[in-house]
Amino acid sequence: MIQRIQSLYLFIAILLSTGLLFYTQQLENSSDIHSYGGYFFSPLLTMTTLFLFKKRILQARLCMVMIVFQIAIMAYFIFYLTNAIIFETTYPSLAVSVLLIVFLSLARRSILKDEALVRSVDRIR
């Protein structure tokens, strides 16, 4: 499982999202995403994606779901930034979301490459 490069990308994404989760737990005046439990979704689904290493297509789809979720979080904070409402978690959430999108897209690309390799080997047999 850990030999694959996409597992490393997903592990880094888990560390980043868990760090953001613990950072938002320490703050009292946090955003609505924190109060509705939005930050719990990211590390949980990324960890689930990491352990589904035998189901590569499902793993790639879950990576895409996580990318869309991170884009939604970014859109939420950008919307409030344009309205001049700044939460304590605005800038760290935006930075971590960008990093998560990068690592999740790298993991998805590696997963799809791995799936293409497996399919090409199956064709040869």
Beta strands, then each sheet from edge to edge (+ up, - down):
end
